[in-house]
Amino acid sequence: MKVVVLGASGEIGKAVAGRLRDRDIEVVAAQRSTGVDAYAGTGLAEAFAGADVVVDCMNVTTTSAKKAIGFFGTVAANVAAAAITAGVGRVVCLSIINAADPAVNAKFGYYQGKAAQEKAYLDALGADRLTIVRSAQWYELARQMLGTMRLGPFAAVPHMRCQPLSAADAAAALTDTVIHRPEGDVEVAGPEVLDLTDIGKAIAQRNGSPRWVLGVRIGGEPIRNGALVPDTPSVVAPTTLDQWLAQEYAA
Ligand SMILES: NC(=O)c1ccc[n+]([C@@H]2O[C@H](COP(=O)([O-])OP(=O)(O)OC[C@H]3O[C@@H](n4cnc5c(N)ncnc54)[C@H](OP(=O)(O)O)[C@@H]3O)[C@@H](O)[C@H]2O)c1
């Protein structure tokens, strides 16, 4: 089996590529640093030659709906077209639980981008050639926000009620999906329902910094009040927040 991992230098792409290689699967790491620009559409044909599966782990960091829709919609259309031309059997796209629902993403530009991504893939490939893995938010997302939304001893983390998991557990579910090809799409969530703000506070406490973590209300009311929590996820990942904190912040 030959698998192209788009975004193999990123948080989850790196973990997925590593897990696939651990199972003796041939992996092509495809991102701009290896000569593949999925937004411009360059390098895809060469990377996809002879591949059985393409996994999209790419990302853009933005809160702008225009930028997110432009990036995810264009990239998905380019990847799908190149996959069809190269005769790739299947594309696995990583998305976010309930992010494509217009009732959830009306005030969340990034999630509107994920909706555009899912639609572009489905329109181009159809359900037979596409598996969407929708993950819940990762514990690492709260840590990332502590770094970006920070001023001195203060950091802001949005109130998001979700069923979070570790990026490593999400990578394991994504890898299993690539290898075992389940029927239909996949939802992967963690073992507990939590508020992302509280995860940020727990990380700051373990890390000793930042001193103050403030919960902020951005992205719309559904995100705060449980619309991101899945009804019956197909995979419930095992690692709790406390276990992840113990691993990441060992004394
Ligand atoms: N964070 C969460 O809680 C969460 C939850 C569920 C799902 N997700 C999804 O997981 C995906 C990956 O997120 P992440 O945090 O792992 O991403 P990340 O660490 O920001 O990495 C992004 C990757 O995309 C590549 N990339 C960006 N633009 C590209 C382009 N034009 N052409 C080719 N490659 C490009 C980057 O490599 P180069 O810069 O070298 O090109 C990098 O390898 C996203 O789609 C996100 O929506 C995230």
The ligand as a MOL file (V3000), in Angstrom:
LIG
                    3D

  0  0  0     0  0            999 V3000
M  V30 BEGIN CTAB
M  V30 COUNTS 48 52 0 0 0
M  V30 BEGIN ATOM
M  V30 1 N -6.7280 21.2230 16.1380 0
M  V30 2 C -7.8140 20.4880 16.3500 0
M  V30 3 O -8.3340 20.4200 17.4720 0
M  V30 4 C -8.4370 19.7380 15.1820 0
M  V30 5 C -9.5350 18.9110 15.4330 0
M  V30 6 C -10.1030 18.2110 14.3720 0
M  V30 7 C -9.5830 18.3370 13.0860 0
M  V30 8 N -8.5260 19.1750 12.8660 0 CHG=1
M  V30 9 C -8.0160 19.3160 11.4840 0
M  V30 10 O -6.7330 18.7340 11.3820 0
M  V30 11 C -6.0930 19.2610 10.2190 0
M  V30 12 C -4.6120 19.4200 10.4840 0
M  V30 13 O -4.4070 20.3230 11.5420 0
M  V30 14 P -2.9610 20.4750 12.2190 0
M  V30 15 O -3.1310 21.3560 13.4100 0
M  V30 16 O -2.3260 19.1340 12.3550 0 CHG=-1
M  V30 17 O -2.2040 21.3080 11.0700 0
M  V30 18 P -0.7980 22.0740 11.1890 0
M  V30 19 O 0.0100 21.5510 12.3100 0
M  V30 20 O -1.0890 23.5390 11.0850 0
M  V30 21 O -0.0810 21.5870 9.8330 0
M  V30 22 C -0.5780 21.9840 8.5770 0
M  V30 23 C 0.1060 21.1910 7.4820 0
M  V30 24 O -0.4560 21.6280 6.2140 0
M  V30 25 C 0.6220 21.8460 5.3010 0
M  V30 26 N 0.1830 22.8360 4.3180 0
M  V30 27 C -0.3160 24.0810 4.5460 0
M  V30 28 N -0.5840 24.7000 3.3840 0
M  V30 29 C -0.2680 23.8100 2.3940 0
M  V30 30 C -0.3190 23.8610 0.9790 0
M  V30 31 N -0.7480 24.9450 0.3090 0
M  V30 32 N 0.0730 22.7790 0.2740 0
M  V30 33 C 0.5560 21.6800 0.9210 0
M  V30 34 N 0.6150 21.5650 2.2580 0
M  V30 35 C 0.2260 22.6220 2.9920 0
M  V30 36 C 1.7750 22.3470 6.2000 0
M  V30 37 O 3.0480 22.1580 5.6230 0
M  V30 38 P 3.8320 23.3110 4.8080 0
M  V30 39 O 3.6660 24.5780 5.5990 0
M  V30 40 O 5.2540 22.8120 4.6930 0
M  V30 41 O 3.1680 23.4050 3.4820 0
M  V30 42 C 1.6140 21.3990 7.4010 0
M  V30 43 O 2.2450 20.1680 7.1350 0
M  V30 44 C -6.8430 20.5690 9.8690 0
M  V30 45 O -7.5470 20.3930 8.6660 0
M  V30 46 C -7.8050 20.7620 11.0350 0
M  V30 47 O -9.0240 21.3430 10.6590 0
M  V30 48 C -7.9390 19.8590 13.8840 0
M  V30 END ATOM
M  V30 BEGIN BOND
M  V30 1 1 1 2
M  V30 2 2 2 3
M  V30 3 1 2 4
M  V30 4 1 4 5
M  V30 5 2 4 48
M  V30 6 2 5 6
M  V30 7 1 6 7
M  V30 8 2 7 8
M  V30 9 1 8 9
M  V30 10 1 8 48
M  V30 11 1 9 10
M  V30 12 1 9 46
M  V30 13 1 10 11
M  V30 14 1 11 12
M  V30 15 1 11 44
M  V30 16 1 12 13
M  V30 17 1 13 14
M  V30 18 2 14 15
M  V30 19 1 14 16
M  V30 20 1 14 17
M  V30 21 1 17 18
M  V30 22 2 18 19
M  V30 23 1 18 20
M  V30 24 1 18 21
M  V30 25 1 21 22
M  V30 26 1 22 23
M  V30 27 1 23 24
M  V30 28 1 23 42
M  V30 29 1 24 25
M  V30 30 1 25 26
M  V30 31 1 25 36
M  V30 32 1 26 27
M  V30 33 1 26 35
M  V30 34 2 27 28
M  V30 35 1 28 29
M  V30 36 1 29 30
M  V30 37 2 29 35
M  V30 38 1 30 31
M  V30 39 2 30 32
M  V30 40 1 32 33
M  V30 41 2 33 34
M  V30 42 1 34 35
M  V30 43 1 36 37
M  V30 44 1 36 42
M  V30 45 1 37 38
M  V30 46 2 38 39
M  V30 47 1 38 40
M  V30 48 1 38 41
M  V30 49 1 42 43
M  V30 50 1 44 45
M  V30 51 1 44 46
M  V30 52 1 46 47
M  V30 END BOND
M  V30 END CTAB
M  END
